[in-house]
Amino acid sequence: MFVKIYFNFSNFALLISYLAYRQAGSIYSIMKTKGSSRKWKVESYKVKNKNFTNYFINFKNFITFFLTFNFITLQTFNCSCSAQDFNWEAKLGKVEKDGFYKILLKPEITAKLKSDLSDLRIFDSLNAEVAYIPFVEKPVLYKTLFHEYKIIRKEHHADYTRLIIHNPEKKEITNITLIIQNADVRKWLKLNASHDMKEWYVLKANYYFQSIYSDNNTSEIRILNFPLSNYEYYELLVSDYFDMPINILKAGYYDLTSEKGKYSEVLKPELVQKDTLKESAVRIKFSEPQYIDQVIFNIDGPEFYFRNARLCVEKQIVEKKKTRKYFEEIQKFNLSSSSNNTINLSYFKTDEIYLFISNQDDKPLKIKSVEAYQLNHYLTALLKKNMNYRLAGGNEKMKAPVYDLKYFTDSIPKELQILEPGNPVVFNKNVTEKPKPIYLDPKFLWIVISATLLLLVIITYVMIKEMTKKKS
């Protein structure tokens, strides 16, 4: 707080000094001008009033000194503060070639960051800031994929077009998706099916097809629905009525697939379990606060068990000047011998959680170990070969950076090499620091400011008094 007050005050003093300097210069230039409109006898005035000229010259020299001193002080203080903007840093791995990379943020790093990563920066060996785009894995990623069937025969006859589509695995399907080159046409279609390409059976007849006009794409997608079937071969007949045929580019089906997100394991916590007659309490303690997305409980128990459980964090509240502790519930779930006893959280940060298990009349379960995981966090950045990079963070006052790179995500390849930084090195603030120079001592700075203002007032007063005296 003092630093902000000082520099704001110092900047104000600089402004006053500069204005005074300009004003003094104007007075001095008027005094040097012959034939002034103020009808001053300049030459005689200069001879008779050498003291005034000396006052001005001394004042000018003092202002120049003060401006220089303040500039050097500000620059020195800024340099000394820049090294203290961050609490830790982690070096990146070797960059083999120029290009985009995905930088994996390990739990040891995210534990030292704010939840939105706003206090994280990348610097190169020249100490220049490097732009990045943050990315977080999702617990489950759903993708729609197009699986193409092989068109084993494509024939154009006088009045119809014939396609034979192969379903080698004889999957049970209810539709075939056709990708058709744009055309402004209307057609009738018929779909037959066979197991051996000898005997054909009708699946759908008199299907009317009308193209959809589009200026955005060169092809359109049409889905041909039919009853559930598992034939190996499908025959598509398109009636052309002696017209030119439509161009069917592909045939296949869309499949919705899910892909689990990638996790990194948090350092294993310490466990302390206490069993009572009806309930077991397990204290789960991490070495430092961690962001947790998933917890797996490894249990030693009977062959069959099913217990109600709850996950809590310890809180405290002040009531009537007394502090009372209580447990706040995070999630309820069941521990069962028929499941893997996994619960999902949402980027929950804590260094200590409690597991309470309701045993009823059964023998208490033994929690052998607890595995905590965090969804992977990445930074996508453009890095250069033979350049050393480091991550720095831990300044809670910093705001999230705004880079132009986010507008060019379409130019970034989908498959990127992953770089993993080393363990973060925390700056030791407990080490005895070297004594600061006297010009950075707050007391000295206040003395300088006070002395400067006092001298300004004295010099201005003397100048005005001399001018008034001689003019009269």
C-alpha positions in Angstrom: 0.0 0.0 0.0 2.8 2.4 0.9 4.5 1.8 -2.4 1.4 2.7 -4.3 0.9 5.9 -2.2 4.6 6.9 -2.7 4.6 6.5 -6.4 1.3 8.3 -6.9 2.6 11.1 -4.7 6.0 11.1 -6.5 4.3 11.3 -9.9 2.3 14.3 -8.6 5.5 15.9 -7.4 7.1 15.3 -10.8 4.2 17.1 -12.5 4.4 20.1 -10.1 8.1 20.2 -10.6 7.7 20.2 -14.4 5.1 22.9 -14.4 7.2 25.1 -12.1 10.2 24.5 -14.3 8.2 25.6 -17.4 6.9 28.6 -15.6 10.4 29.6 -14.3 11.7 29.2 -17.9 9.0 31.5 -19.2 9.8 34.2 -16.7 13.5 33.9 -17.4 12.9 34.2 -21.2 10.7 37.3 -20.7 13.5 38.9 -18.6 16.0 38.2 -21.4 13.8 39.8 -24.1 14.5 43.4 -24.9 11.6 45.7 -25.5 9.2 43.7 -23.5 5.5 44.8 -23.7 5.6 44.9 -19.8 7.9 47.9 -20.2 10.6 46.4 -18.0 14.1 47.9 -18.2 15.6 44.5 -18.8 19.2 45.3 -19.1 19.3 47.5 -16.0 17.1 45.0 -14.2 19.5 42.1 -15.0 22.5 44.2 -13.8 20.8 45.4 -10.7 19.2 42.1 -9.9 21.8 39.4 -10.2 20.4 37.7 -7.1 17.1 37.0 -9.0 19.0 35.5 -11.9 21.0 33.3 -9.5 17.8 32.2 -7.8 16.4 31.1 -11.2 19.6 29.2 -12.2 19.7 27.4 -8.9 16.0 26.6 -9.1 16.5 25.2 -12.7 19.4 23.0 -11.6 17.4 21.7 -8.6 14.4 20.7 -10.7 16.7 18.9 -13.2 18.3 17.0 -10.3 14.9 16.1 -8.8 13.6 14.8 -12.1 16.6 12.7 -12.7 16.6 11.3 -9.1 12.9 10.4 -9.3 13.3 8.7 -12.6 16.2 6.6 -11.4 14.4 5.7 -8.2 11.3 4.6 -9.9 13.2 2.5 -12.4 15.3 0.8 -9.7 12.2 0.1 -7.6 10.3 -1.3 -10.6 13.3 -3.6 -11.4 13.5 -4.8 -7.8 9.8 -5.5 -7.7 9.6 -7.4 -11.0 11.5 -10.3 -9.6 9.0 -10.7 -6.8 5.9 -10.8 -9.0 5.7 -14.6 -8.7 6.1 -17.1 -5.9 7.4 -20.1 -8.0 8.7 -21.2 -11.4 9.0 -24.5 -13.3 11.3 -25.1 -16.2 9.9 -26.7 -19.4 11.3 -29.6 -21.3 13.4 -29.3 -24.4 11.7 -27.9 -27.5 12.9 -30.0 -30.5 11.5 -27.8 -33.2 9.4 -24.7 -33.9 5.7 -25.1 -33.6 2.7 -25.5 -31.2 3.0 -27.6 -28.1 0.7 -28.8 -25.4 2.1 -28.1 -21.9 0.8 -30.4 -19.3 0.2 -28.8 -15.9 0.8 -31.4 -13.2 -1.2 -31.4 -9.9 1.9 -30.1 -8.2 1.7 -27.0 -10.4 -2.1 -26.4 -10.4 -2.1 -26.7 -6.6 -0.2 -23.4 -6.5 -2.5 -21.6 -9.0 -5.9 -19.9 -8.8 -8.8 -22.0 -10.2 -8.9 -19.9 -13.4 -5.1 -20.1 -13.9 -5.1 -16.3 -14.2 -1.9 -16.0 -12.2 0.1 -18.3 -14.6 2.6 -17.0 -17.2 5.1 -18.5 -19.7 8.4 -16.7 -20.2 11.2 -17.5 -22.7 14.9 -17.1 -22.1 14.7 -13.4 -23.0 12.2 -13.0 -20.2 9.5 -12.2 -22.8 5.9 -13.3 -22.1 4.6 -16.1 -24.4 0.9 -16.3 -25.3 -1.0 -19.4 -24.6 -4.5 -21.0 -24.7 -5.6 -23.0 -21.6 -7.5 -26.3 -22.0 -9.0 -28.7 -19.5 -10.0 -32.3 -20.2 -13.7 -33.1 -19.8 -14.8 -36.1 -17.7 -16.5 -37.6 -20.7 -16.1 -36.3 -24.3 -18.8 -37.3 -26.8 -17.9 -37.5 -30.4 -20.1 -38.1 -33.5 -18.1 -40.2 -36.0 -19.0 -41.1 -39.5 -18.4 -44.8 -40.3 -18.2 -45.4 -44.1 -19.6 -48.5 -45.7 -17.8 -49.8 -48.8 -19.7 -49.3 -52.0 -18.8 -52.5 -53.8 -20.8 -51.8 -56.9 -22.0 -48.6 -58.6 -23.8 -49.0 -62.0 -25.6 -46.5 -64.2 -28.3 -47.9 -66.4 -30.7 -46.2 -68.8 -33.4 -45.5 -66.3 -31.9 -46.2 -62.9 -28.7 -46.2 -60.8 -27.8 -49.2 -58.7 -25.5 -49.2 -55.7 -24.6 -52.2 -53.5 -23.4 -51.3 -50.0 -21.5 -53.8 -47.9 -22.1 -54.4 -44.2 -19.4 -57.0 -43.5 -20.0 -57.3 -39.7 -23.7 -57.7 -40.2 -24.4 -55.0 -37.7 -28.0 -54.3 -36.7 -28.8 -51.0 -38.3 -31.9 -48.9 -38.8 -30.6 -46.3 -41.3 -28.0 -45.6 -44.0 -26.6 -42.1 -44.4 -25.9 -40.9 -47.9 -23.6 -38.1 -48.8 -24.7 -36.7 -52.1 -23.1 -34.1 -54.4 -25.3 -31.0 -54.6 -27.9 -31.1 -57.4 -31.3 -29.5 -57.9 -33.3 -32.7 -58.6 -36.1 -35.0 -57.4 -35.8 -38.8 -57.4 -37.5 -41.9 -56.3 -35.4 -44.5 -54.4 -35.9 -48.1 -53.4 -33.9 -50.1 -50.9 -33.4 -53.9 -51.0 -31.3 -56.3 -48.8 -29.6 -59.6 -49.2 -27.4 -62.1 -47.3 -25.6 -63.5 -50.4 -26.3 -60.9 -53.2 -28.4 -63.5 -55.0 -31.8 -63.3 -53.3 -32.9 -59.7 -52.6 -35.7 -58.6 -50.2 -37.3 -55.2 -50.2 -36.7 -53.1 -47.1 -38.2 -49.7 -48.2 -40.0 -48.8 -51.4 -41.1 -45.6 -52.9 -38.8 -43.3 -51.0 -39.0 -39.8 -52.4 -35.8 -37.8 -52.5 -35.7 -34.0 -53.1 -32.5 -32.1 -52.9 -32.0 -29.2 -50.5 -30.5 -26.0 -52.0 -27.3 -24.9 -50.3 -24.8 -22.1 -50.8 -22.6 -23.2 -47.9 -21.7 -26.8 -48.7 -20.9 -28.7 -51.9 -22.7 -31.8 -50.7 -25.8 -32.7 -48.6 -26.5 -35.5 -46.1 -29.6 -37.6 -46.4 -30.6 -40.3 -43.9 -32.5 -43.3 -45.3 -34.5 -44.9 -42.4 -35.8 -48.4 -42.5 -36.8 -51.2 -40.1 -34.1 -52.8 -37.9 -32.1 -55.3 -39.9 -28.7 -57.1 -40.0 -28.2 -57.9 -43.7 -24.7 -58.0 -45.1 -25.6 -56.4 -48.4 -27.9 -53.5 -49.2 -29.0 -52.6 -52.7 -30.0 -49.0 -53.5 -32.0 -48.3 -56.7 -32.4 -44.7 -57.8 -34.9 -44.1 -60.5 -33.5 -41.7 -63.2 -36.3 -41.7 -65.8 -33.7 -41.5 -68.5 -32.1 -38.4 -66.8 -28.6 -38.0 -65.6 -27.9 -39.8 -62.3 -27.1 -38.1 -58.9 -23.6 -38.4 -57.6 -23.6 -40.4 -54.3 -20.2 -39.8 -52.8 -20.4 -42.0 -49.6 -22.6 -44.3 -47.7 -22.3 -45.1 -44.0 -23.7 -44.3 -40.6 -23.1 -41.9 -37.8 -22.1 -43.2 -34.4 -22.1 -41.4 -31.1 -19.0 -42.4 -29.1 -17.8 -41.4 -25.7 -14.2 -41.0 -24.6 -13.2 -40.7 -21.0 -11.1 -37.7 -20.0 -7.4 -38.1 -19.1 -6.4 -37.7 -15.4 -3.2 -37.2 -13.4 -2.9 -38.6 -10.0 -2.5 -36.3 -7.0 0.2 -37.2 -4.5 -1.1 -39.9 -2.2 -2.7 -38.6 1.0 -2.2 -39.8 4.6 -5.1 -41.8 6.1 -6.2 -42.0 9.7 -9.2 -44.2 10.4 -11.2 -44.4 13.6 -14.0 -47.0 14.0 -16.9 -46.8 16.4 -19.8 -49.2 17.0 -21.9 -47.8 14.2 -19.7 -45.6 12.1 -16.2 -45.3 10.7 -14.4 -41.9 10.2 -11.5 -41.6 7.9 -9.3 -38.5 7.8 -7.8 -38.0 4.4 -4.9 -35.4 4.5 -3.0 -34.1 1.5 0.4 -32.4 1.8 -1.0 -29.2 0.3 -4.4 -28.0 -1.1 -5.2 -29.9 -4.3 -7.8 -29.6 -7.0 -9.6 -33.0 -7.1 -11.9 -34.3 -9.7 -12.1 -38.0 -8.9 -11.5 -40.1 -5.8 -11.1 -43.9 -5.7 -11.4 -45.9 -2.4 -9.5 -49.2 -2.1 -11.3 -51.2 0.5 -10.5 -54.3 2.5 -13.8 -55.9 3.5 -16.0 -59.0 3.3 -17.0 -60.6 0.0 -20.3 -58.7 0.0 -20.9 -55.3 1.4 -23.1 -52.3 0.7 -22.6 -49.2 3.0 -23.9 -45.7 3.0 -21.1 -43.1 3.0 -20.6 -39.4 2.9 -17.7 -37.1 2.1 -17.3 -34.0 4.2 -15.0 -31.1 4.9 -14.4 -29.6 8.3 -15.7 -26.1 8.9 -15.9 -23.8 11.8 -18.3 -21.1 12.9 -18.2 -18.5 15.6 -21.2 -18.4 17.9 -21.4 -16.2 21.0 -17.6 -15.5 20.8 -17.0 -19.3 20.7 -15.6 -21.2 17.8 -17.6 -24.4 16.9 -16.4 -27.0 14.4 -18.8 -28.9 12.2 -18.7 -31.1 9.0 -20.1 -29.8 5.8 -21.3 -32.6 3.4 -19.9 -32.6 -0.1 -21.4 -35.7 -1.5 -23.4 -38.8 -0.5 -22.7 -42.2 -2.2 -22.5 -45.9 -1.6 -19.5 -48.2 -1.1 -20.2 -51.5 -2.6 -18.4 -54.8 -3.3 -19.9 -54.8 -6.8 -18.4 -51.4 -7.9 -15.0 -49.8 -8.1 -16.0 -47.3 -5.4 -15.2 -44.2 -7.4 -16.8 -40.8 -6.9 -16.5 -37.7 -9.1 -16.1 -34.2 -7.9 -15.9 -30.9 -9.8 -12.4 -29.3 -9.4 -12.8 -29.3 -5.7 -9.8 -27.8 -3.8 -9.0 -29.0 -0.4 -6.1 -30.3 1.7 -8.2 -32.4 4.0 -11.5 -34.3 3.6 -13.3 -36.8 5.8 -15.1 -40.0 4.9 -17.8 -41.2 7.1 -19.1 -44.8 6.6 -22.3 -46.1 8.2 -21.6 -49.7 9.4 -24.9 -50.4 11.1 -24.4 -53.8 12.7 -21.7 -55.0 10.3 -18.0 -55.2 10.8 -16.2 -51.9 9.9 -14.6 -51.7 6.4 -10.9 -51.0 6.2 -9.8 -48.3 3.8 -6.5 -49.5 2.5 -5.7 -46.5 0.4 -7.2 -43.5 -1.4 -6.4 -42.4 -4.9 -7.2 -38.8 -5.9 -7.1 -37.6 -9.5 -7.3 -34.4 -11.4 -8.4 -33.8 -14.9 -5.5 -32.8 -17.1 -4.9 -29.1 -17.7 -2.9 -28.0 -20.7 -1.5 -24.8 -22.2 -1.2 -24.6 -25.9 1.6 -22.3 -27.0 3.8 -21.5 -29.9 7.4 -22.3 -29.0 10.7 -22.0 -30.7 13.6 -24.4 -31.0 16.7 -23.8 -28.9 14.8 -21.4 -26.6 14.4 -22.1 -22.9 11.0 -21.6 -21.4 9.7 -21.5 -17.8 6.3 -21.3 -16.1 5.8 -18.7 -13.3 2.9 -18.2 -11.1 1.6 -17.6 -7.6 0.7 -13.9 -7.7 -2.9 -13.8 -6.6 -3.3 -10.1 -7.6 -2.7 -10.9 -11.3 -5.6 -10.9 -13.7 -6.1 -13.4 -16.5 -4.0 -12.5 -19.6 -5.6 -11.6 -22.9 -3.8 -12.8 -26.0 -4.6 -12.7 -29.7 -3.8 -16.4 -30.0 -7.4 -17.4 -29.0 -8.7 -16.0 -32.3 -6.5 -18.4 -34.3 -7.5 -21.8 -32.9 -8.4 -23.0 -36.3 -4.7 -22.7 -37.3 -3.5 -24.9 -34.5 -3.0 -28.6 -35.4 -5.2 -31.0 -33.4 -2.4 -33.5 -32.6 0.3 -31.7 -30.6 3.4 -33.0 -28.8 3.1 -32.8 -25.0 5.7 -31.0 -22.9 5.9 -31.8 -19.2 7.5 -29.1 -17.0 9.7 -30.0 -14.1 8.6 -29.7 -10.5 7.9 -26.1 -9.3 10.6 -24.4 -7.4 9.2 -22.1 -4.7 11.1 -18.9 -4.0 12.3 -18.9 -0.4 11.0 -15.7 1.2 12.3 -16.6 4.6 15.9 -16.2 3.6 17.5 -13.0 5.1 17.3 -10.4 2.3 20.2 -8.1 1.6 19.6 -4.6 3.1 17.9 -2.3 0.7 19.7 0.8 -0.6 18.9 3.9 1.3 17.0 5.4 -1.7 14.5 2.6 -1.4 13.9 3.1 2.3 10.3 4.5 2.8 11.5 7.0 5.5 14.2 8.4 3.2 11.6 8.7 0.4 9.3 10.7 2.6 12.1 12.9 3.7 13.0 13.6 0.0 9.4 14.4 -0.9 9.0 16.7 2.1 12.2 18.5 1.5 11.4 18.9 -2.2 8.0 20.5 -1.5 9.5 22.7 1.1 12.3 23.9 -1.2 9.7 24.5 -4.0 7.7 26.7 -1.7 10.7 28.6 -0.4 12.1 29.3 -3.9 8.8 30.3 -5.3 8.2 32.6 -2.4 11.6 34.3 -2.7 11.2 34.7 -6.5 7.8 36.3 -6.1 9.0 38.6 -3.3 12.0 39.8 -5.3 9.8 40.5 -8.4 7.3 42.4 -6.4 10.0 44.4 -4.6 11.9 45.5 -7.7 8.8 46.2 -9.7 7.6 48.6 -7.0 
